[in-house]
Amino acid sequence: MRIVHAANFSVFKYGANYYFTDDKISNGLIRNSHYVYNFSYRDVARSENWLKTKSLGKKKANLKLIETCQNIKPELLLLGHTEIIEPQTLSRIKELIPSIKIAMWFVDPLWMEHHHENIIAKLPFLDCFFATTSGVLLKEFKRSTNTAAYLPNMCDPSVETHQNFTKTALEYDFAFCGRDYKEPERQAFLVSLHQQVAILSSKFCGCLNYKPLFGSDYYDLLAHTAMSMSYNRRNDVELYMSDRIVQLTGNGILTFSPRIPKMELLYSEDEVVYFDTLEDLSEKIQYFQKELQKRQHIAQKGWEKTQHSFNNTRITKYMIETIFNQALSENYEWKDERF
């Protein structure tokens, strides 16, 4: 089918975000034999006014999305976060193309209420809403006219290309890339962790005053890392995990994770290493640093799970089946997480 995918493709960052979800979804849809037109809504907004600002180009971006849909006549309009796309725009597209399906995906935390207004305003025009959060927070976006469905983070085999579990010598025993968000509890956790892994070869990026890494610099670091951690701003939300989890496991890195509610639905204890406390994490990092074969075994199992179950071709197939109310073609691990 023909699909218009309106998302934040960051054209003018020139590849620095090439591993973000926006492109992975489009790549997966294309591998499922669909035509996908990427509509980079923020870049369109900036390019359509002389000051090159998103706010001044908002109206024009909405008009250009309507024009794009008129030109392509897609069977599906798929929206990313699209905070500047107005509900009236979706209404107009529905008028022009009555048979069109409109769906939206969302990967930021649903507990952050400043996102709610944007999503709720679009719900009357959505056939399906996907989020990387499940449970009661996802149910809030269920309406009689739409489906609210959980969406796992996805890997792309052409992006997550490393198999670190095959390597016996890696430059870094442990690396962590992620923000500390200046949140006292998170900062204290990372400060203590930084101190406790100092005896190992370690690297931190994006937090504790260390610069973040993007693009190939980030993936080059992953290529030289034995162990890492996926750690959310909140670790008590059902099935919520940042896309860090697939970037790590998908490159064959032994990945540590706090015990997220229902997370074992996606990853077993033989695929990632769960921890309960900072002390527990520190002990497990030091244990697996010494136990090479055990580190390689779990890292390989995590890699296999991510590359098979959470690759973007499989997940976007699930998205299409859900949006168009088709029978599910596979026994997706998360299939019951929809309302």
C-alpha positions as CSV (number, residue, x, y, z in Angstrom):
1,M,0.0,0.0,0.0
2,R,1.0,3.7,-0.1
3,I,1.8,5.2,3.3
4,V,2.6,8.8,4.3
5,H,4.7,8.7,7.4
6,A,4.7,12.1,9.1
7,A,7.5,12.0,11.8
8,N,10.6,13.8,12.9
9,F,13.2,12.6,10.4
10,S,15.6,15.3,11.4
11,V,16.8,16.0,7.8
12,F,18.9,18.9,8.9
13,K,20.8,17.0,11.5
14,Y,22.4,15.2,8.5
15,G,22.4,11.6,9.8
16,A,23.2,12.3,13.5
17,N,20.0,10.5,14.5
18,Y,20.0,7.8,11.8
19,Y,19.2,5.0,14.4
20,F,16.0,6.7,15.8
21,T,12.6,5.1,15.7
22,D,11.2,7.3,12.8
23,D,13.6,5.8,10.2
24,K,13.3,2.3,11.6
25,I,9.6,2.3,11.2
26,S,9.8,3.5,7.6
27,N,12.5,0.9,6.8
28,G,10.4,-1.9,8.3
29,L,7.3,-0.8,6.3
30,I,9.4,-0.8,3.1
31,R,10.7,-4.3,3.8
32,N,7.1,-5.3,4.0
33,S,6.7,-4.1,0.4
34,H,4.9,-0.9,1.1
35,Y,5.7,2.5,-0.5
36,V,6.5,5.0,2.2
37,Y,6.8,8.8,1.8
38,N,8.6,10.4,4.7
39,F,7.1,13.7,5.7
40,S,9.5,15.4,8.0
41,Y,7.0,17.7,9.6
42,R,9.4,19.8,11.7
43,D,11.8,20.3,8.8
44,V,8.9,21.3,6.5
45,A,7.7,23.9,9.1
46,R,11.2,25.4,9.4
47,S,11.8,25.5,5.7
48,E,8.5,27.1,4.9
49,N,9.2,30.5,6.6
50,W,12.1,32.9,6.2
51,L,13.1,32.9,9.9
52,K,13.4,29.1,9.7
53,T,11.5,28.5,12.9
54,K,9.1,25.7,13.7
55,S,6.4,27.9,15.3
56,L,6.2,30.3,12.3
57,G,6.0,27.4,9.9
58,K,3.3,25.4,11.7
59,K,0.4,26.5,9.6
60,K,2.3,25.8,6.4
61,A,3.4,22.4,7.5
62,N,-0.3,21.4,8.1
63,L,-1.2,22.6,4.6
64,K,1.7,20.7,3.1
65,L,0.7,17.5,4.8
66,I,-2.8,17.9,3.3
67,E,-1.2,18.5,-0.1
68,T,1.1,15.5,0.3
69,C,-1.9,13.2,1.0
70,Q,-3.8,14.7,-1.9
71,N,-0.9,13.9,-4.2
72,I,-0.2,10.4,-3.0
73,K,-3.7,9.2,-1.9
74,P,-2.2,6.9,0.7
75,E,-4.1,4.0,2.3
76,L,-2.5,4.9,5.6
77,L,-1.3,8.2,7.2
78,L,1.1,7.2,10.0
79,L,1.9,9.9,12.5
80,G,4.9,10.1,14.8
81,H,4.7,12.6,17.7
82,T,3.6,15.4,15.3
83,E,3.0,18.0,18.0
84,I,2.4,20.7,15.5
85,I,-0.1,18.8,13.3
86,E,-3.6,20.0,14.0
87,P,-6.7,17.8,14.5
88,Q,-8.4,20.0,11.8
89,T,-5.7,18.8,9.4
90,L,-6.5,15.1,10.1
91,S,-10.2,15.9,9.7
92,R,-9.6,17.5,6.3
93,I,-7.5,14.6,5.1
94,K,-10.4,12.2,6.2
95,E,-12.8,14.3,4.1
96,L,-10.6,14.2,1.1
97,I,-9.7,10.5,1.4
98,P,-12.6,8.8,3.2
99,S,-11.1,5.4,3.1
100,I,-7.8,6.4,4.7
101,K,-6.6,4.9,8.0
102,I,-4.8,7.2,10.4
103,A,-2.6,5.9,13.1
104,M,-0.1,7.4,15.6
105,W,2.9,6.0,17.4
106,F,4.5,7.5,20.5
107,V,7.8,6.5,22.2
108,D,8.1,9.2,24.9
109,P,6.8,8.4,28.5
110,L,3.0,8.6,28.7
111,W,3.2,9.7,32.3
112,M,4.5,13.1,31.3
113,E,1.3,15.0,31.1
114,H,2.5,17.8,28.7
115,H,2.2,15.1,25.9
116,H,-1.4,14.3,26.7
117,E,-3.1,17.3,25.0
118,N,-1.4,16.6,21.7
119,I,-2.5,13.0,21.7
120,I,-6.0,13.4,23.0
121,A,-6.8,16.1,20.5
122,K,-6.0,13.7,17.7
123,L,-7.8,10.6,19.1
124,P,-11.2,11.3,17.3
125,F,-9.4,10.9,14.0
126,L,-7.2,7.9,14.9
127,D,-7.9,4.3,14.0
128,C,-5.1,3.2,16.2
129,F,-2.7,4.6,18.8
130,F,0.6,2.8,19.6
131,A,2.8,3.6,22.6
132,T,5.9,2.0,24.2
133,T,4.0,2.2,27.5
134,S,1.3,-0.3,28.5
135,G,-1.1,-0.8,31.3
136,V,-3.4,1.8,32.8
137,L,-1.4,4.7,31.2
138,L,-2.1,3.3,27.7
139,K,-5.8,2.6,28.5
140,E,-6.3,6.3,29.0
141,F,-6.0,6.7,25.2
142,K,-8.5,4.0,24.3
143,R,-11.7,5.3,22.7
144,S,-14.7,3.5,21.2
145,T,-13.5,4.4,17.7
146,N,-9.9,3.3,18.1
147,T,-7.5,0.7,19.3
148,A,-4.7,1.5,21.8
149,A,-1.9,-0.9,21.4
150,Y,1.5,-1.5,23.0
151,L,4.5,-1.1,20.7
152,P,7.9,-2.6,21.6
153,N,11.0,-0.7,20.8
154,M,12.4,-2.0,17.5
155,C,15.8,-2.8,16.1
156,D,16.9,-2.6,12.5
157,P,19.3,-5.3,11.4
158,S,21.0,-2.8,9.0
159,V,21.6,-0.5,12.0
160,E,22.2,-2.9,14.9
161,T,25.0,-4.7,13.1
162,H,27.5,-5.7,15.8
163,Q,27.8,-9.1,17.6
164,N,29.8,-8.2,20.6
165,F,29.1,-11.6,22.2
166,T,31.6,-13.1,19.7
167,K,34.4,-10.8,21.0
168,T,36.7,-11.8,23.8
169,A,38.5,-8.5,24.1
170,L,36.6,-5.2,24.2
171,E,37.9,-1.8,25.0
172,Y,35.2,-1.0,27.6
173,D,34.0,-3.5,30.2
174,F,31.0,-1.2,30.9
175,A,29.6,1.9,29.2
176,F,26.4,3.9,29.9
177,C,25.0,6.5,27.5
178,G,21.9,8.4,28.8
179,R,20.8,11.6,30.3
180,D,20.7,12.3,34.1
181,Y,18.0,15.0,33.5
182,K,19.3,16.8,36.6
183,E,17.0,14.7,38.6
184,P,18.5,14.3,42.1
185,E,17.7,10.6,42.6
186,R,18.8,9.6,39.1
187,Q,22.0,11.7,39.4
188,A,22.8,10.1,42.8
189,F,22.3,6.6,41.3
190,L,24.6,7.4,38.3
191,V,27.3,9.1,40.5
192,S,27.4,6.0,42.8
193,L,27.5,3.6,39.8
194,H,30.3,5.7,38.2
195,Q,32.3,5.3,41.3
196,Q,31.7,1.6,41.7
197,V,32.7,0.7,38.1
198,A,35.8,2.9,38.2
199,I,37.9,-0.2,38.9
200,L,36.9,-1.4,35.4
201,S,37.4,0.0,32.0
202,S,34.3,2.2,31.8
203,K,32.8,5.2,29.9
204,F,29.8,7.4,30.6
205,C,28.2,9.7,28.0
206,G,25.4,12.3,28.2
207,C,25.3,12.5,32.0
208,L,27.4,13.6,34.9
209,N,28.8,16.4,32.8
210,Y,30.1,14.0,30.1
211,K,29.2,15.0,26.5
212,P,26.6,12.9,24.7
213,L,27.5,10.9,21.6
214,F,25.4,10.8,18.4
215,G,25.6,9.1,15.0
216,S,28.5,6.8,14.2
217,D,30.4,8.0,17.3
218,Y,27.7,6.5,19.5
219,Y,27.6,3.2,17.5
220,D,31.4,3.0,17.5
221,L,31.3,3.1,21.3
222,L,28.7,0.3,21.3
223,A,31.0,-1.7,19.1
224,H,33.7,-1.6,21.7
225,T,31.5,-2.3,24.8
226,A,31.0,-5.6,26.6
227,M,28.3,-4.5,29.1
228,S,25.8,-1.7,29.4
229,M,22.6,-0.7,31.1
230,S,19.1,0.4,30.0
231,Y,17.8,2.7,32.7
232,N,14.6,4.8,32.4
233,R,13.5,8.0,34.1
234,R,10.9,5.8,35.8
235,N,11.3,2.1,36.2
236,D,7.9,1.3,37.7
237,V,5.8,1.8,34.6
238,E,4.4,-1.3,32.9
239,L,6.5,-2.4,29.9
240,Y,8.0,1.0,29.4
241,M,11.6,0.9,28.3
242,S,13.6,3.4,26.2
243,D,14.9,2.4,22.8
244,R,18.3,2.0,24.5
245,I,17.3,-1.6,25.2
246,V,17.3,-2.7,21.6
247,Q,20.4,-0.6,20.7
248,L,22.3,-2.6,23.4
249,T,20.9,-6.1,23.1
250,G,20.7,-5.7,19.3
251,N,24.5,-5.2,19.1
252,G,25.2,-8.2,21.3
253,I,26.1,-6.2,24.5
254,L,25.3,-7.8,27.8
255,T,22.5,-5.5,29.1
256,F,21.4,-4.8,32.6
257,S,17.9,-3.6,33.4
258,P,15.9,-2.8,36.5
259,R,12.9,-5.0,37.0
260,I,10.3,-3.2,34.9
261,P,6.7,-4.5,35.5
262,K,5.9,-7.2,33.0
263,M,9.3,-6.8,31.2
264,E,9.9,-10.5,31.3
265,L,7.1,-10.8,28.8
266,L,9.7,-9.4,26.3
267,Y,13.1,-10.5,27.8
268,S,13.7,-13.5,30.1
269,E,16.4,-13.6,32.7
270,D,18.5,-15.6,30.3
271,E,18.4,-12.7,27.8
272,V,19.1,-9.6,29.9
273,V,20.4,-9.3,33.5
274,Y,17.8,-7.8,35.9
275,F,18.9,-6.0,39.0
276,D,17.1,-4.8,42.1
277,T,19.4,-2.3,43.7
278,L,22.6,-0.3,43.0
279,E,24.6,-2.8,45.0
280,D,23.0,-5.7,43.2
281,L,23.9,-4.1,39.8
282,S,27.5,-3.4,40.9
283,E,28.0,-6.9,42.0
284,K,26.6,-8.3,38.8
285,I,28.7,-6.1,36.6
286,Q,31.9,-7.2,38.4
287,Y,30.8,-10.8,38.3
288,F,30.1,-10.9,34.5
289,Q,33.3,-9.0,33.9
290,K,35.2,-12.0,35.2
291,E,32.9,-14.6,33.8
292,L,33.5,-14.2,30.0
293,Q,31.5,-17.3,28.8
294,K,28.5,-16.5,30.9
295,R,28.6,-12.9,29.7
296,Q,28.8,-14.0,26.1
297,H,26.0,-16.6,26.6
298,I,23.4,-14.1,27.9
299,A,24.5,-11.4,25.5
300,Q,24.0,-13.8,22.6
301,K,20.5,-14.8,23.9
302,G,19.5,-11.2,24.2
303,W,20.8,-10.4,20.7
304,E,18.9,-13.4,19.2
305,K,15.7,-12.2,21.0
306,T,16.0,-8.6,19.8
307,Q,17.0,-9.5,16.2
308,H,14.2,-12.0,15.8
309,S,11.3,-10.7,17.9
310,F,11.9,-7.0,17.8
311,N,13.2,-6.3,14.3
312,N,11.4,-3.5,12.5
313,T,10.0,-5.7,9.7
314,R,8.2,-7.9,12.2
315,I,6.9,-5.1,14.4
316,T,5.7,-2.9,11.5
317,K,3.9,-6.0,10.1
318,Y,2.1,-6.2,13.5
319,M,1.3,-2.5,13.3
320,I,-0.3,-2.9,9.9
321,E,-2.3,-6.0,11.0
322,T,-3.6,-4.0,14.0
323,I,-4.4,-0.8,12.2
324,F,-6.4,-2.7,9.5
325,N,-8.0,-5.2,11.9
326,Q,-6.4,-8.2,10.2
327,A,-5.9,-11.5,11.9
328,L,-2.4,-11.6,13.5
329,S,-0.1,-13.6,11.4
330,E,2.2,-14.5,14.3
331,N,2.1,-15.2,18.0
332,Y,3.5,-11.8,19.0
333,E,4.8,-11.8,22.5
334,W,3.0,-8.6,23.3
335,K,-0.2,-9.3,21.4
336,D,-2.5,-9.1,24.5
337,E,-1.2,-5.6,25.4
338,R,-3.9,-3.8,23.4
339,F,-7.3,-2.3,24.3
